[in-house]
Amino acid sequence: MNKIYLDNASTTAINSEVLTEMMPYFNSVYGNASSLHSFGRDAKDATEQARQKIASAIGCLPSEIYFTSGATEANNWAIKGIAHANSKKGKHIITSKVEHESVLKACEELEKEGYKVTYLDVDKYGLVRLDQLLHNINKDTTLISIMSANNEIGTIQNIQTIANIAREKGVYFHTDATQAIGSVNISVNDMKIDALSLSGHKIYGPKGVGALFLRNGVAIEKFMVGGEQEKNLRAGTLNTPAIVGLGKAVEIACRDIIANAKKMSSLRNYFIKEVQSKIDMAFLNGHPIQRLPNNINFSFGMVEGESVMYMLDMQGIAVSTGSACSSGSVEDSHVLKALGLAEDLVKGGVRFTLSKSTTKEELDIVVEELQKVIKKLRKISPITKAQVGKLKK
Ligand SMILES: *Cc1c(COP(=O)(O)O)cnc(C)c1O
């Protein structure tokens, strides 16, 4: 059985160009980038080249890039670190209800420490309510953190507008751009973004590595203490191969952005049309146009997303319900809830995320299997057609 992977928002396969670039740094250029001898200098040259590549891809200085273990760490660090370092000015943070868990839980920790956090609502397409944002900024607000694009429903936020508002009000703006890199053009200087998180493994790079862009001059608390790596803000020996891979992955993602977006969005639109024409009660979640080129999220009436996922898995097709972190447990998606969907449609959510090598033939097979699976599940559904979309929110 040829397996089909449509869970690329959870993680991607590493690009072969990226892997090739990483290889020498495991056992041939293996020095510690902090060492002063030639072995160390060679490793350091490689990490500085990667820093340079990322900086030029997102339009900042290399000195504004800090390597981390991924976007989870970058988000934790940005939110808690900026909040702590700027607490004399105020203890109020603004974020949204549809952020990744690593942002939401970092904010919850701040609340336990006595900070006030405003979680903005979104409209039915998942866009942050800008009127609410403006209304909630006050003299104690030090940070606004809104993701560039959502990992579950693919909605791309109006980041430029939000960044302008933050700058005008003298509030720092952080964005989790993990899903947006390689799909949305981002230039942190032009867009007035103060901090940005990104990750390797969502863009065909290695797992366990990411970066935080932090504008020079923005005060932040150290993430970890120990050695003096990363301008004495994030201790720990640099993971040279992973960092080299991250640099290459970001470079390729930003270089190929137009071609990949064009290819994937045309397949995405094809898949959406096929599903809507062949499956009854298939409701697209997220924004119809302002969405990631590789993201499709449907709620299917009279079925549970979990069951669809397991039954497709038996056919060798990998999809997801909501975010990877909440699958495995049966927690409802906080993102679908925030859209205001009825309870049955929250439970009926299924996410299909394409890669740059997904083919039309694969999508045709998925549509066919999906039709069968949903037909089977609807035969045994405890809810009736008349109840679809009407169960309590
Ligand atoms: C995957 C993801 C993260 C977490 O990234 P890791 O590098 O896996 O820690 C954060 N935010 C978004 C939007 C993501 O999709």
The ligand as an SDF file (V2000), in Angstrom:
LIG
                    3D

 15 15  0  0  0  0  0  0  0  0999 V2000
    4.4810   23.4260   15.1930 C   0  0  0  0  0  0  0  0  0  0  0  0
    4.1410   24.7640   15.6910 C   0  0  0  0  0  0  0  0  0  0  0  0
    4.7670   25.2830   16.8350 C   0  0  0  0  0  0  0  0  0  0  0  0
    5.7540   24.4790   17.6370 C   0  0  0  0  0  0  0  0  0  0  0  0
    6.9470   24.3290   16.9320 O   0  0  0  0  0  0  0  0  0  0  0  0
    8.0680   23.2610   17.4270 P   0  0  0  0  0  0  0  0  0  0  0  0
    9.2610   23.6490   16.6580 O   0  0  0  0  0  0  0  0  0  0  0  0
    7.5200   21.9240   17.0720 O   0  0  0  0  0  0  0  0  0  0  0  0
    8.2460   23.4560   18.8830 O   0  0  0  0  0  0  0  0  0  0  0  0
    4.4250   26.5440   17.2340 C   0  0  0  0  0  0  0  0  0  0  0  0
    3.5310   27.2820   16.5570 N   0  0  0  0  0  0  0  0  0  0  0  0
    2.9170   26.8310   15.4520 C   0  0  0  0  0  0  0  0  0  0  0  0
    1.9360   27.6950   14.7310 C   0  0  0  0  0  0  0  0  0  0  0  0
    3.2010   25.5520   14.9810 C   0  0  0  0  0  0  0  0  0  0  0  0
    2.5800   25.0960   13.8930 O   0  0  0  0  0  0  0  0  0  0  0  0
  1  2  1  0
  2  3  1  0
  2 14  2  0
  3  4  1  0
  3 10  2  0
  4  5  1  0
  5  6  1  0
  6  7  2  0
  6  8  1  0
  6  9  1  0
 10 11  1  0
 11 12  2  0
 12 13  1  0
 12 14  1  0
 14 15  1  0
M  END
$$$$
